[in-house]
Amino acid sequence: MAKHTKITIESDSLLILRSGSSQRGWCPRCSAEGEMIALENTGVASNLDQPALEEWLNSEELHRSRATDGSTLICLNSLLARVQKTKTG
């Protein structure tokens, strides 16, 4: 009788495209400098619809701060962590 071996390979990948839509900034929740993305550009990074984005913002899982022009910036690290949590959860 022949022996059979089953091998399962699991992998994750993450592709980050840098563009003019992100900028370096201070995230008060991370207490570190990192990439920040304008609130209106979050759909480009995550394909989120507006209701899902509102839910994530209200849950405070997304870190946000204000730019010098008063616009809202989202910490890209927190956005990517939340997207990963959605994929695994």
C-alpha positions as CSV (number, residue, x, y, z in Angstrom):
1,M,0.0,0.0,0.0
2,A,1.4,3.4,-1.0
3,K,1.9,6.2,1.6
4,H,0.3,9.5,1.0
5,T,1.5,12.8,2.4
6,K,-0.6,15.9,2.3
7,I,1.2,19.2,2.5
8,T,-0.8,22.4,3.1
9,I,0.9,25.8,2.5
10,E,-0.7,28.9,3.8
11,S,0.6,32.3,2.9
12,D,-0.4,35.9,3.3
13,S,0.6,38.8,1.2
14,L,0.2,42.5,1.4
15,L,0.8,45.0,-1.4
16,I,1.3,48.6,-0.5
17,L,1.3,51.1,-3.4
18,R,2.7,54.5,-2.4
19,S,1.3,57.5,-4.0
20,G,0.9,61.2,-3.4
21,S,-2.2,60.4,-1.4
22,S,-0.2,59.4,1.7
23,Q,2.0,61.5,3.9
24,R,4.2,61.1,6.9
25,G,2.6,62.3,10.1
26,W,2.4,61.8,13.9
27,C,-0.2,59.3,15.1
28,P,-1.1,60.1,18.7
29,R,-2.5,56.6,19.3
30,C,0.6,54.8,18.1
31,S,2.8,57.5,19.6
32,A,5.0,57.3,16.5
33,E,5.5,58.9,13.2
34,G,4.0,56.9,10.3
35,E,2.1,57.0,7.0
36,M,-1.1,58.9,7.2
37,I,-3.8,58.9,4.5
38,A,-6.6,61.4,4.1
39,L,-10.0,60.2,5.1
40,E,-11.4,60.7,1.6
41,N,-8.7,58.4,0.2
42,T,-9.3,55.4,2.5
43,G,-11.4,53.7,-0.1
44,V,-8.3,53.5,-2.4
45,A,-6.4,51.6,0.3
46,S,-9.1,49.3,1.5
47,N,-12.1,49.2,-0.9
48,L,-14.3,50.1,2.1
49,D,-17.8,51.4,1.6
50,Q,-18.8,54.5,3.6
51,P,-21.0,52.6,6.1
52,A,-18.1,50.2,7.0
53,L,-15.7,53.0,7.3
54,E,-18.0,54.9,9.6
55,E,-18.4,51.7,11.8
56,W,-14.6,51.3,12.0
57,L,-14.1,55.0,12.9
58,N,-16.8,54.8,15.6
59,S,-15.2,51.7,17.0
60,E,-12.0,53.7,17.4
61,E,-10.0,50.9,15.8
62,L,-8.8,53.4,13.2
63,H,-6.4,56.0,14.5
64,R,-7.1,59.5,13.3
65,S,-5.6,62.9,13.6
66,R,-5.9,66.4,12.0
67,A,-3.7,67.8,9.3
68,T,-2.6,71.4,9.4
69,D,-5.4,72.3,6.9
70,G,-8.0,70.8,9.3
71,S,-8.7,67.6,7.2
72,T,-8.9,64.2,8.9
73,L,-6.0,61.8,8.5
74,I,-6.1,58.1,9.2
75,C,-3.1,56.2,10.4
76,L,-2.3,53.7,7.6
77,N,-0.9,51.1,10.1
78,S,-4.3,51.1,12.0
79,L,-6.2,50.8,8.7
80,L,-4.1,47.9,7.5
81,A,-4.3,46.2,10.9
82,R,-8.1,46.5,10.8
83,V,-8.3,45.2,7.2
84,Q,-6.1,42.2,8.2
85,K,-8.4,41.6,11.3
86,T,-11.4,41.5,8.9
87,K,-9.7,38.9,6.7
88,T,-8.8,36.6,9.5
89,G,-11.8,37.1,11.7
